[in-house]
Amino acid sequence: MPRIPLIEDLTNSPVSPGSNLLVEYDSTSQWINASLSIAAGWLRTGGRMGYYAVSKPPDSVRSQLGRFGIDVEKLEAEESLAIYDLYTCQLGQKSKEKYALESLKVSDLSIWLSGALKLASPDPNLLWIVDSFSPIARFNDEKSFIEWVLTRVIPYAPAEKSIGIWGVLRGVHSDWVYKQLEASPDAVLQFKFEEAGEEVKSLVRIMFMQNVGFDSRWHSLRMNDNFEITLEKLGAG
């Protein structure tokens, strides 16, 4: 069974297929690098991966995964890895990617996800990561954005028996948005950046998780020489 590094390092059993995991992250945290580290770990253990690149271009995702030793070209050819381009349309340009969206308006995203939901079939070996929903929220009013998450995004993982992880940037949305988002998924995690004297720490914790025992303490993250993120040590923070 594929494994979710970082997250399942802090649980006493695997995350169940059909689960949605929300990640709230500070802008200076290591979440984006961590999301790619999670993707790499899942792929190494035989899983299939859908990575939705919203905050950075797809070629940057490929480059980073390549640094982690992932044969991106091979996995994309086998369709074990799909990288979805939600970045280029924000620049007002047309993507050259195989998988790309031309608009981040929730009306367009809803049509696309509704079609995908109709084709969904059980696949517990599939993990999909949205690096950040916050750029999507920039193009929509809050009510429409939340309605889209609740009625289109949340149902996808249970219907497909896959696992979904999606990030949202702290400090840029209203309290109402964060409360709505936190009430919806099966787990809520936080990534943050902290200064302790002359030392700088990147930290992670699980705030809440249904049906899985977990360690709720803050844990330090370590960036390896290739920029892959791992836990520094248990009990840190």
Secondary structure, 3 states (H helix, E strand, C coil): CCCCCCCHHHECCCCCCCCEEEEEECCCCCHHHHHHHHHHHHHHCCCEEEEEECCCCHHHHHHHHHHCCCCHHHHHHCCCEEEEECCHHHHCCCCCCCCECCCCCHHHHHHHHHHHHHCCCCCCCEEEEECCCHHHHHCCCHHHHHHHHHHHHCCHHHHHCCEEEEEEECCCCCHHHHHHHHCCCCEEEEEEEEEECCEEEEEEEEEEECCCCECCCCEEEEECCCCCEEEEECCCC
